[in-house]
Amino acid sequence: MTEKFPMTKDGLDKLKSELDTLKNIERPNIIKAISEAREHGDLSENAEYHAAREKQSFIEGKISELENKISRAEVIDTSSLDNSRVTFGATVQITDLSNDKKHTYRIVGVDEADIEKNLISISAPLCKAMINKNINDIIEVNTPNGVKEYQINSINFS
């Protein structure tokens, strides 16, 4: 059985957009660049040709990777989930019990994670500690600086 990747609709749309750009803009451009480089003669010493072929290989690899992820995507509709416990797609506010700082994170798929936008991966240690927990639960997370404790303040799916 093929492993599915949970992701939000926005995450899937972003992957599809990137794939479209690679297939319809990047791929034709690199084919054109290879063709132009070939016209410059001896391919064995043609740096432009070798650079273009290397870029083509990268683009084709990325296309293949994105097609694979899209085919295995499992879009989770968070609108129907109940906000009594932490699950994929939840926006969770937690308090760091060592300093009373509050943090808000949205739990997203691996490819959507962006800590600067407060989007954390379903596979992140903090997320793993929060999954299936309820409001007011205390969670412990192993960090490089030792165990940290957080309290879950709110869970919503907006």
MARNU-868820 format. One line per field, with one value per atom (N, C-alpha, C): x, y, z; atom name; residue in three letters; residue number from 0. Coordinates in pm, whole numbers. Layout:
<rs>
c1: (X, ...)
c2: (Y, ...)
c3: (Z, ...)
a: (CA, ...)
r: (ALA, ...)
k: (NUM, ...)
</rs>
This chain:
<rs>
c1: (84, 0, 88, 52, 128, 97, 203, 186, 125, 23, -41, 27, 28, 81, -34, -59, -165, -120, -212, -181, -311, -296, -412, -439, -556, -590, -491, -458, -360, -225, -184, -56, -57, -168, -179, -181, -254, -259, -120, -41, 94, 183, 173, 251, 210, 79, 31, 79, 82, 129, 278, 356, 500, 524, 446, 459, 424, 318, 276, 387, 449, 559, 676, 711, 824, 795, 674, 641, 621, 559, 519, 609, 700, 792, 937, 974, 1114, 1160, 1079, 1118, 1138, 1042, 1064, 1186, 1208, 1324, 1455, 1463, 1589, 1612, 1504, 1518, 1573, 1522, 1571, 1719, 1756, 1895, 1989, 1945, 2028, 2046, 1939, 1945, 2042, 2035, 2126, 2270, 2291, 2428, 2487, 2402, 2448, 2501, 2439, 2478, 2617, 2669, 2801, 2915, 2883, 2990, 3021, 3151, 3204, 3141, 3061, 2988, 3079, 3192, 3279, 3340, 3355, 3414, 3316, 3188, 3086, 3022, 3069, 3022, 2873, 2827, 2685, 2598, 2641, 2566, 2559, 2674, 2678, 2596, 2602, 2523, 2374, 2336, 2195, 2146, 2227, 2189, 2174, 2263, 2255, 2126, 2093, 1970, 1848, 1854, 1744, 1723, 1830, 1821, 1756, 1795, 1736, 1585, 1548, 1407, 1324, 1376, 1303, 1288, 1391, 1383, 1279, 1275, 1177, 1035, 1017, 885, 839, 927, 895, 858, 935, 909, 772, 741, 613, 496, 511, 404, 377, 483, 471, 396, 436, 371, 224, 196, 58, -27, 29, -48, -76, 8, -11, -69, -109, -164, -299, -318, -448, -491, -579, -624, -720, -688, -770, -862, -992, -1090, -1107, -1048, -1049, -1180, -1268, -1392, -1485, -1470, -1560, -1501, -1381, -1316, -1362, -1370, -1412, -1289, -1307, -1190, -1166, -1206, -1182, -1043, -982, -847, -763, -632, -538, -528, -551, -534, -471, -446, -391, -480, -418, -491, -530, -514, -552, -456, -511, -429, -432, -314, -304, -225, -282, -207, -157, -27, 35, 112, 135, 216, 338, 455, 580, 580, 574, 562, 689, 802, 926, 933, 859, 868, 734, 626, 490, 469, 559, 540, 438, 350, 248, 295, 264, 298, 174, 154, 43, 99, 61, 109, -8, 5, -91, -19, -84, -26, -57, 49, 36, 121, 113, 193, 341, 423, 568, 613, 554, 597, 545, 453, 394, 460, 538, 594, 677, 659, 735, 728, 832, 830, 812, 860, 843, 697, 616, 472, 392, 463, 402, 329, 382, 328, 425, 379, 470, 425, 524, 501, 439, 351, 289, 395, 515, 621, 716, 695, 783, 760, 866, 851, 744, 737, 635, 496, 478, 349, 314, 409, 385, 340, 396, 358, 215, 170, 38, -76, -48, -154, -240, -371, -474, -484, -416, -427, -543, -585, -699, -656, -747, -722, -689, -590, -538, -444, -426, -328, -188, -101, 41, 114, 199, 277, 425, 502, 647, 713, 814, 886, 1035, 1099, 1245, 1309, 1392, 1464, 1614, 1698, 1842, 1882, 1799, 1827, 1754, 1703, 1633, 1483, 1409, 1264, 1198, 1106, 1029, 883, 815, 673, 591, 480, 387, 246, 161, 21, -59, -156, -240, -352, -359, -457, -583, -564, -680, -651, -759, -751, -864, -829, -936, -898, -997, -979, -1032, -971, -1020, -933)
c2: (-119, 0, 125, 222, 345, 436, 492, 583, 714, 761, 888, 1000, 1119, 1237, 1329, 1349, 1444, 1586, 1665, 1805, 1883, 2013, 2101, 2125, 2177, 2210, 2315, 2414, 2516, 2454, 2357, 2290, 2215, 2146, 2074, 2171, 2281, 2382, 2440, 2460, 2513, 2415, 2285, 2184, 2178, 2183, 2179, 2300, 2416, 2538, 2527, 2475, 2459, 2359, 2250, 2151, 2213, 2291, 2358, 2450, 2526, 2616, 2538, 2428, 2347, 2287, 2235, 2169, 2268, 2381, 2471, 2592, 2618, 2731, 2685, 2620, 2581, 2476, 2372, 2264, 2318, 2393, 2447, 2539, 2619, 2710, 2633, 2525, 2450, 2372, 2325, 2256, 2355, 2476, 2580, 2612, 2621, 2651, 2540, 2415, 2302, 2308, 2338, 2348, 2458, 2574, 2685, 2649, 2581, 2543, 2443, 2353, 2256, 2326, 2437, 2511, 2572, 2578, 2637, 2542, 2423, 2332, 2221, 2191, 2077, 2067, 1961, 1945, 1903, 1839, 1790, 1905, 2022, 2135, 2252, 2224, 2328, 2338, 2435, 2450, 2485, 2566, 2602, 2479, 2391, 2270, 2181, 2161, 2075, 2135, 2265, 2331, 2318, 2333, 2322, 2179, 2079, 1939, 1907, 1963, 1941, 2002, 2123, 2187, 2108, 2054, 1974, 1850, 1788, 1671, 1708, 1823, 1871, 1895, 1964, 1996, 1868, 1772, 1646, 1570, 1573, 1508, 1574, 1706, 1781, 1754, 1750, 1718, 1581, 1485, 1349, 1345, 1416, 1422, 1485, 1596, 1663, 1578, 1513, 1425, 1312, 1258, 1153, 1203, 1319, 1375, 1407, 1464, 1499, 1372, 1268, 1143, 1077, 1103, 1042, 1139, 1257, 1358, 1314, 1336, 1312, 1445, 1515, 1646, 1624, 1687, 1676, 1797, 1772, 1880, 1909, 2019, 2051, 2114, 2152, 2219, 2127, 1996, 1903, 1843, 1883, 1828, 1901, 1828, 1894, 1947, 2059, 2128, 2090, 1969, 1928, 1867, 1824, 1768, 1809, 1802, 1844, 1735, 1774, 1685, 1765, 1695, 1761, 1879, 1989, 2107, 2203, 2161, 2247, 2364, 2476, 2588, 2581, 2567, 2540, 2652, 2706, 2804, 2731, 2744, 2679, 2783, 2752, 2836, 2756, 2816, 2757, 2778, 2671, 2682, 2731, 2732, 2781, 2933, 2999, 3145, 3213, 3136, 3186, 3252, 3227, 3281, 3196, 3266, 3197, 3187, 3073, 3048, 2990, 3025, 2970, 2904, 2779, 2704, 2635, 2623, 2544, 2417, 2304, 2174, 2143, 2127, 2108, 1989, 1957, 1850, 1887, 1786, 1803, 1909, 1908, 2002, 2143, 2161, 2293, 2367, 2297, 2354, 2479, 2582, 2707, 2774, 2756, 2803, 2954, 3028, 3174, 3215, 3125, 3152, 3074, 3017, 2938, 2815, 2756, 2633, 2521, 2425, 2317, 2184, 2105, 1975, 1876, 1794, 1685, 1592, 1592, 1503, 1570, 1698, 1769, 1717, 1711, 1662, 1736, 1868, 1944, 1901, 1883, 1840, 1700, 1610, 1473, 1470, 1559, 1564, 1618, 1706, 1767, 1681, 1597, 1521, 1443, 1455, 1390, 1442, 1552, 1613, 1712, 1751, 1841, 1974, 2070, 2200, 2177, 2252, 2248, 2132, 2040, 1933, 1991, 1927, 1963, 1859, 1908, 1817, 1838, 1733, 1741, 1713, 1795, 1781, 1773, 1669, 1660, 1756, 1845, 1941, 1925, 1986, 1979, 2035, 2124, 2183, 2111, 1993, 1917, 1918, 1863, 1852, 1988, 2026, 2150, 2111, 2188, 2164, 2278, 2242, 2339, 2302, 2403, 2379, 2421, 2339, 2369, 2463, 2582, 2683, 2679, 2661, 2660, 2577, 2526, 2445, 2494, 2533, 2567, 2531, 2531, 2490, 2600, 2717, 2827, 2846)
c3: (0, 0, 0, -78, -90, 29, 86, 199, 151, 221, 188, 267, 210, 277, 314, 443, 478, 444, 391, 365, 355, 364, 351, 203, 172, 33, -19, 65, 25, -10, 70, 45, -87, -116, -242, -360, -346, -452, -480, -375, -390, -467, -433, -505, -652, -679, -818, -897, -833, -898, -932, -837, -861, -975, -978, -1084, -1219, -1223, -1347, -1399, -1310, -1348, -1404, -1338, -1386, -1523, -1542, -1669, -1784, -1757, -1864, -1885, -1792, -1807, -1800, -1689, -1670, -1772, -1791, -1884, -2027, -2084, -2220, -2227, -2122, -2122, -2124, -2047, -2041, -2171, -2232, -2363, -2467, -2462, -2554, -2526, -2398, -2362, -2407, -2396, -2442, -2593, -2662, -2808, -2851, -2784, -2818, -2786, -2675, -2637, -2736, -2788, -2888, -3013, -3048, -3168, -3156, -3032, -3012, -3040, -3086, -3130, -3033, -3020, -2944, -2806, -2785, -2659, -2543, -2573, -2466, -2385, -2446, -2374, -2363, -2379, -2379, -2240, -2162, -2024, -2019, -2113, -2116, -2135, -2224, -2251, -2126, -2062, -1943, -1828, -1813, -1707, -1736, -1862, -1900, -1880, -1915, -1896, -1747, -1666, -1521, -1466, -1512, -1468, -1516, -1638, -1689, -1600, -1560, -1474, -1341, -1286, -1160, -1177, -1285, -1310, -1326, -1404, -1424, -1293, -1210, -1078, -989, -993, -913, -962, -1094, -1151, -1103, -1110, -1067, -919, -838, -693, -664, -732, -710, -758, -874, -922, -823, -765, -666, -541, -491, -371, -398, -513, -547, -558, -618, -634, -499, -399, -268, -165, -211, -119, -66, 62, 124, 186, 115, 162, 278, 389, 509, 516, 519, 532, 680, 724, 867, 914, 821, 860, 937, 918, 985, 1113, 1148, 1266, 1392, 1501, 1626, 1697, 1763, 1822, 1968, 2007, 2145, 2163, 2052, 2063, 1942, 1960, 1857, 1750, 1623, 1509, 1396, 1286, 1167, 1127, 1090, 1045, 1155, 1280, 1393, 1408, 1451, 1496, 1647, 1707, 1850, 1917, 2024, 2104, 2228, 2252, 2367, 2448, 2575, 2661, 2704, 2687, 2735, 2886, 2962, 3107, 3176, 3105, 3166, 3166, 3075, 3067, 3041, 3040, 3016, 2880, 2784, 2649, 2576, 2504, 2425, 2279, 2218, 2078, 2011, 1885, 1808, 1682, 1660, 1546, 1475, 1344, 1266, 1224, 1243, 1209, 1062, 983, 839, 793, 665, 608, 603, 585, 584, 484, 363, 259, 279, 373, 396, 511, 592, 714, 685, 766, 756, 892, 971, 1110, 1118, 1017, 1019, 1003, 946, 932, 1037, 1135, 1243, 1191, 1084, 1029, 1064, 1148, 1186, 1127, 1094, 1029, 1126, 1071, 1146, 1205, 1147, 1196, 1295, 1326, 1420, 1563, 1643, 1781, 1862, 1849, 1922, 1878, 1749, 1697, 1746, 1739, 1784, 1930, 2011, 2152, 2170, 2078, 2090, 2036, 1938, 1870, 1971, 1953, 2035, 2178, 2206, 2339, 2339, 2460, 2478, 2537, 2535, 2598, 2745, 2794, 2931, 2959, 2863, 2882, 2884, 2963, 2967, 2882, 2791, 2707, 2735, 2714, 2730, 2596, 2563, 2437, 2466, 2412, 2426, 2327, 2378, 2294, 2318, 2235, 2259, 2396, 2450, 2582, 2695, 2668, 2771, 2746, 2841, 2828, 2856, 2766, 2785, 2802, 2887, 2909, 2853, 2790, 2733, 2779, 2787, 2814, 2692, 2654, 2538, 2584, 2524, 2562, 2476, 2345, 2257, 2133, 2074, 1952, 1860, 1738, 1645, 1502, 1418, 1278, 1187, 1193, 1109, 988)
a: (N, CA, C, N, CA, C, N, CA, C, N, CA, C, N, CA, C, N, CA, C, N, CA, C, N, CA, C, N, CA, C, N, CA, C, N, CA, C, N, CA, C, N, CA, C, N, CA, C, N, CA, C, N, CA, C, N, CA, C, N, CA, C, N, CA, C, N, CA, C, N, CA, C, N, CA, C, N, CA, C, N, CA, C, N, CA, C, N, CA, C, N, CA, C, N, CA, C, N, CA, C, N, CA, C, N, CA, C, N, CA, C, N, CA, C, N, CA, C, N, CA, C, N, CA, C, N, CA, C, N, CA, C, N, CA, C, N, CA, C, N, CA, C, N, CA, C, N, CA, C, N, CA, C, N, CA, C, N, CA, C, N, CA, C, N, CA, C, N, CA, C, N, CA, C, N, CA, C, N, CA, C, N, CA, C, N, CA, C, N, CA, C, N, CA, C, N, CA, C, N, CA, C, N, CA, C, N, CA, C, N, CA, C, N, CA, C, N, CA, C, N, CA, C, N, CA, C, N, CA, C, N, CA, C, N, CA, C, N, CA, C, N, CA, C, N, CA, C, N, CA, C, N, CA, C, N, CA, C, N, CA, C, N, CA, C, N, CA, C, N, CA, C, N, CA, C, N, CA, C, N, CA, C, N, CA, C, N, CA, C, N, CA, C, N, CA, C, N, CA, C, N, CA, C, N, CA, C, N, CA, C, N, CA, C, N, CA, C, N, CA, C, N, CA, C, N, CA, C, N, CA, C, N, CA, C, N, CA, C, N, CA, C, N, CA, C, N, CA, C, N, CA, C, N, CA, C, N, CA, C, N, CA, C, N, CA, C, N, CA, C, N, CA, C, N, CA, C, N, CA, C, N, CA, C, N, CA, C, N, CA, C, N, CA, C, N, CA, C, N, CA, C, N, CA, C, N, CA, C, N, CA, C, N, CA, C, N, CA, C, N, CA, C, N, CA, C, N, CA, C, N, CA, C, N, CA, C, N, CA, C, N, CA, C, N, CA, C, N, CA, C, N, CA, C, N, CA, C, N, CA, C, N, CA, C, N, CA, C, N, CA, C, N, CA, C, N, CA, C, N, CA, C, N, CA, C, N, CA, C, N, CA, C, N, CA, C, N, CA, C, N, CA, C, N, CA, C, N, CA, C, N, CA, C, N, CA, C, N, CA, C, N, CA, C, N, CA, C, N, CA, C, N, CA, C, N, CA, C, N, CA, C, N, CA, C, N, CA, C, N, CA, C)
r: (MET, MET, MET, THR, THR, THR, GLU, GLU, GLU, LYS, LYS, LYS, PHE, PHE, PHE, PRO, PRO, PRO, MET, MET, MET, THR, THR, THR, LYS, LYS, LYS, ASP, ASP, ASP, GLY, GLY, GLY, LEU, LEU, LEU, ASP, ASP, ASP, LYS, LYS, LYS, LEU, LEU, LEU, LYS, LYS, LYS, SER, SER, SER, GLU, GLU, GLU, LEU, LEU, LEU, ASP, ASP, ASP, THR, THR, THR, LEU, LEU, LEU, LYS, LYS, LYS, ASN, ASN, ASN, ILE, ILE, ILE, GLU, GLU, GLU, ARG, ARG, ARG, PRO, PRO, PRO, ASN, ASN, ASN, ILE, ILE, ILE, ILE, ILE, ILE, LYS, LYS, LYS, ALA, ALA, ALA, ILE, ILE, ILE, SER, SER, SER, GLU, GLU, GLU, ALA, ALA, ALA, ARG, ARG, ARG, GLU, GLU, GLU, HIS, HIS, HIS, GLY, GLY, GLY, ASP, ASP, ASP, LEU, LEU, LEU, SER, SER, SER, GLU, GLU, GLU, ASN, ASN, ASN, ALA, ALA, ALA, GLU, GLU, GLU, TYR, TYR, TYR, HIS, HIS, HIS, ALA, ALA, ALA, ALA, ALA, ALA, ARG, ARG, ARG, GLU, GLU, GLU, LYS, LYS, LYS, GLN, GLN, GLN, SER, SER, SER, PHE, PHE, PHE, ILE, ILE, ILE, GLU, GLU, GLU, GLY, GLY, GLY, LYS, LYS, LYS, ILE, ILE, ILE, SER, SER, SER, GLU, GLU, GLU, LEU, LEU, LEU, GLU, GLU, GLU, ASN, ASN, ASN, LYS, LYS, LYS, ILE, ILE, ILE, SER, SER, SER, ARG, ARG, ARG, ALA, ALA, ALA, GLU, GLU, GLU, VAL, VAL, VAL, ILE, ILE, ILE, ASP, ASP, ASP, THR, THR, THR, SER, SER, SER, SER, SER, SER, LEU, LEU, LEU, ASP, ASP, ASP, ASN, ASN, ASN, SER, SER, SER, ARG, ARG, ARG, VAL, VAL, VAL, THR, THR, THR, PHE, PHE, PHE, GLY, GLY, GLY, ALA, ALA, ALA, THR, THR, THR, VAL, VAL, VAL, GLN, GLN, GLN, ILE, ILE, ILE, THR, THR, THR, ASP, ASP, ASP, LEU, LEU, LEU, SER, SER, SER, ASN, ASN, ASN, ASP, ASP, ASP, LYS, LYS, LYS, LYS, LYS, LYS, HIS, HIS, HIS, THR, THR, THR, TYR, TYR, TYR, ARG, ARG, ARG, ILE, ILE, ILE, VAL, VAL, VAL, GLY, GLY, GLY, VAL, VAL, VAL, ASP, ASP, ASP, GLU, GLU, GLU, ALA, ALA, ALA, ASP, ASP, ASP, ILE, ILE, ILE, GLU, GLU, GLU, LYS, LYS, LYS, ASN, ASN, ASN, LEU, LEU, LEU, ILE, ILE, ILE, SER, SER, SER, ILE, ILE, ILE, SER, SER, SER, ALA, ALA, ALA, PRO, PRO, PRO, LEU, LEU, LEU, CYS, CYS, CYS, LYS, LYS, LYS, ALA, ALA, ALA, MET, MET, MET, ILE, ILE, ILE, ASN, ASN, ASN, LYS, LYS, LYS, ASN, ASN, ASN, ILE, ILE, ILE, ASN, ASN, ASN, ASP, ASP, ASP, ILE, ILE, ILE, ILE, ILE, ILE, GLU, GLU, GLU, VAL, VAL, VAL, ASN, ASN, ASN, THR, THR, THR, PRO, PRO, PRO, ASN, ASN, ASN, GLY, GLY, GLY, VAL, VAL, VAL, LYS, LYS, LYS, GLU, GLU, GLU, TYR, TYR, TYR, GLN, GLN, GLN, ILE, ILE, ILE, ASN, ASN, ASN, SER, SER, SER, ILE, ILE, ILE, ASN, ASN, ASN, PHE, PHE, PHE, SER, SER, SER)
k: (0, 0, 0, 1, 1, 1, 2, 2, 2, 3, 3, 3, 4, 4, 4, 5, 5, 5, 6, 6, 6, 7, 7, 7, 8, 8, 8, 9, 9, 9, 10, 10, 10, 11, 11, 11, 12, 12, 12, 13, 13, 13, 14, 14, 14, 15, 15, 15, 16, 16, 16, 17, 17, 17, 18, 18, 18, 19, 19, 19, 20, 20, 20, 21, 21, 21, 22, 22, 22, 23, 23, 23, 24, 24, 24, 25, 25, 25, 26, 26, 26, 27, 27, 27, 28, 28, 28, 29, 29, 29, 30, 30, 30, 31, 31, 31, 32, 32, 32, 33, 33, 33, 34, 34, 34, 35, 35, 35, 36, 36, 36, 37, 37, 37, 38, 38, 38, 39, 39, 39, 40, 40, 40, 41, 41, 41, 42, 42, 42, 43, 43, 43, 44, 44, 44, 45, 45, 45, 46, 46, 46, 47, 47, 47, 48, 48, 48, 49, 49, 49, 50, 50, 50, 51, 51, 51, 52, 52, 52, 53, 53, 53, 54, 54, 54, 55, 55, 55, 56, 56, 56, 57, 57, 57, 58, 58, 58, 59, 59, 59, 60, 60, 60, 61, 61, 61, 62, 62, 62, 63, 63, 63, 64, 64, 64, 65, 65, 65, 66, 66, 66, 67, 67, 67, 68, 68, 68, 69, 69, 69, 70, 70, 70, 71, 71, 71, 72, 72, 72, 73, 73, 73, 74, 74, 74, 75, 75, 75, 76, 76, 76, 77, 77, 77, 78, 78, 78, 79, 79, 79, 80, 80, 80, 81, 81, 81, 82, 82, 82, 83, 83, 83, 84, 84, 84, 85, 85, 85, 86, 86, 86, 87, 87, 87, 88, 88, 88, 89, 89, 89, 90, 90, 90, 91, 91, 91, 92, 92, 92, 93, 93, 93, 94, 94, 94, 95, 95, 95, 96, 96, 96, 97, 97, 97, 98, 98, 98, 99, 99, 99, 100, 100, 100, 101, 101, 101, 102, 102, 102, 103, 103, 103, 104, 104, 104, 105, 105, 105, 106, 106, 106, 107, 107, 107, 108, 108, 108, 109, 109, 109, 110, 110, 110, 111, 111, 111, 112, 112, 112, 113, 113, 113, 114, 114, 114, 115, 115, 115, 116, 116, 116, 117, 117, 117, 118, 118, 118, 119, 119, 119, 120, 120, 120, 121, 121, 121, 122, 122, 122, 123, 123, 123, 124, 124, 124, 125, 125, 125, 126, 126, 126, 127, 127, 127, 128, 128, 128, 129, 129, 129, 130, 130, 130, 131, 131, 131, 132, 132, 132, 133, 133, 133, 134, 134, 134, 135, 135, 135, 136, 136, 136, 137, 137, 137, 138, 138, 138, 139, 139, 139, 140, 140, 140, 141, 141, 141, 142, 142, 142, 143, 143, 143, 144, 144, 144, 145, 145, 145, 146, 146, 146, 147, 147, 147, 148, 148, 148, 149, 149, 149, 150, 150, 150, 151, 151, 151, 152, 152, 152, 153, 153, 153, 154, 154, 154, 155, 155, 155, 156, 156, 156, 157, 157, 157)
</rs>
